[in-house]
Amino acid sequence: MFAMLKGVKRAAVGAAVAVASAGAFAQTSDASTFDPTAIVASINNVAPALVTVGGAVLGVVAVAWGIKMVRTFLGR
């Protein structure tokens, strides 16, 4: 029973630390001072590469599935 109470105390301390740290890192300035243009530009520059890689992966999967289906139809 003592071990259970010790675990409850640890959980309570952990919750208190989480709440305190969230308050410490909260943004205090207004949102108008944050300029997201660099982040948006970075995401826009990466998006075409992600689409290309995703298309290539889907193409490989489609070819592998097609080969499997042909083998199934031929009975091999």
VMD Tcl script that draws the C-alpha trace (Angstrom):
set ca {
  {0.00 0.00 0.00}
  {2.88 2.34 0.78}
  {4.26 1.81 -2.73}
  {0.89 2.78 -4.22}
  {0.82 6.03 -2.24}
  {4.37 6.73 -3.35}
  {3.28 6.31 -6.99}
  {0.33 8.65 -6.47}
  {2.64 11.26 -4.97}
  {4.99 10.96 -7.95}
  {2.08 11.37 -10.35}
  {0.88 14.47 -8.51}
  {4.37 15.97 -8.55}
  {4.69 15.17 -12.27}
  {1.36 16.84 -13.04}
  {2.35 19.92 -11.07}
  {5.67 20.18 -12.92}
  {3.91 19.81 -16.27}
  {1.48 22.61 -15.49}
  {4.26 24.87 -14.20}
  {6.48 24.28 -17.24}
  {3.61 24.91 -19.67}
  {3.01 28.26 -18.04}
  {6.70 29.13 -18.12}
  {6.97 28.55 -21.87}
  {3.72 30.23 -22.86}
  {4.03 33.01 -25.42}
  {3.75 36.38 -23.75}
  {3.98 38.67 -26.78}
  {1.10 39.30 -29.13}
  {0.81 37.24 -32.32}
  {1.35 40.21 -34.64}
  {5.11 40.20 -33.93}
  {5.59 36.66 -35.31}
  {6.51 36.51 -39.00}
  {5.70 33.10 -40.52}
  {6.95 33.87 -44.06}
  {10.22 31.95 -43.66}
  {8.41 28.85 -42.39}
  {5.79 29.01 -45.13}
  {8.46 29.44 -47.81}
  {10.37 26.45 -46.46}
  {7.26 24.26 -46.52}
  {6.37 25.42 -50.03}
  {9.89 24.55 -51.24}
  {9.72 21.02 -49.81}
  {6.20 20.14 -50.97}
  {7.08 19.29 -54.63}
  {9.79 16.87 -53.50}
  {7.36 15.13 -51.15}
  {4.80 14.77 -53.93}
  {7.45 13.31 -56.25}
  {8.67 10.77 -53.70}
  {5.11 9.83 -52.76}
  {4.21 9.29 -56.41}
  {7.29 7.12 -56.94}
  {6.44 4.97 -53.91}
  {2.84 4.54 -55.09}
  {4.12 3.60 -58.55}
  {6.39 0.89 -57.16}
  {3.57 -0.49 -55.02}
  {1.22 -0.53 -58.03}
  {3.76 -2.40 -60.16}
  {4.41 -4.95 -57.39}
  {0.68 -5.49 -56.90}
  {0.19 -5.85 -60.66}
  {2.91 -8.50 -60.89}
  {1.30 -10.37 -58.02}
  {-2.10 -10.26 -59.72}
  {-0.70 -11.51 -63.04}
  {1.03 -14.41 -61.27}
  {-2.23 -15.22 -59.48}
  {-4.17 -15.27 -62.76}
  {-1.55 -17.48 -64.41}
  {-1.56 -19.87 -61.45}
  {2.08 -19.58 -60.50}
}
mol new
graphics top color blue
foreach p $ca { graphics top sphere $p radius 0.5 }
foreach p [lrange $ca 0 end-1] q [lrange $ca 1 end] { graphics top cylinder $p $q radius 0.2 }
display resetview
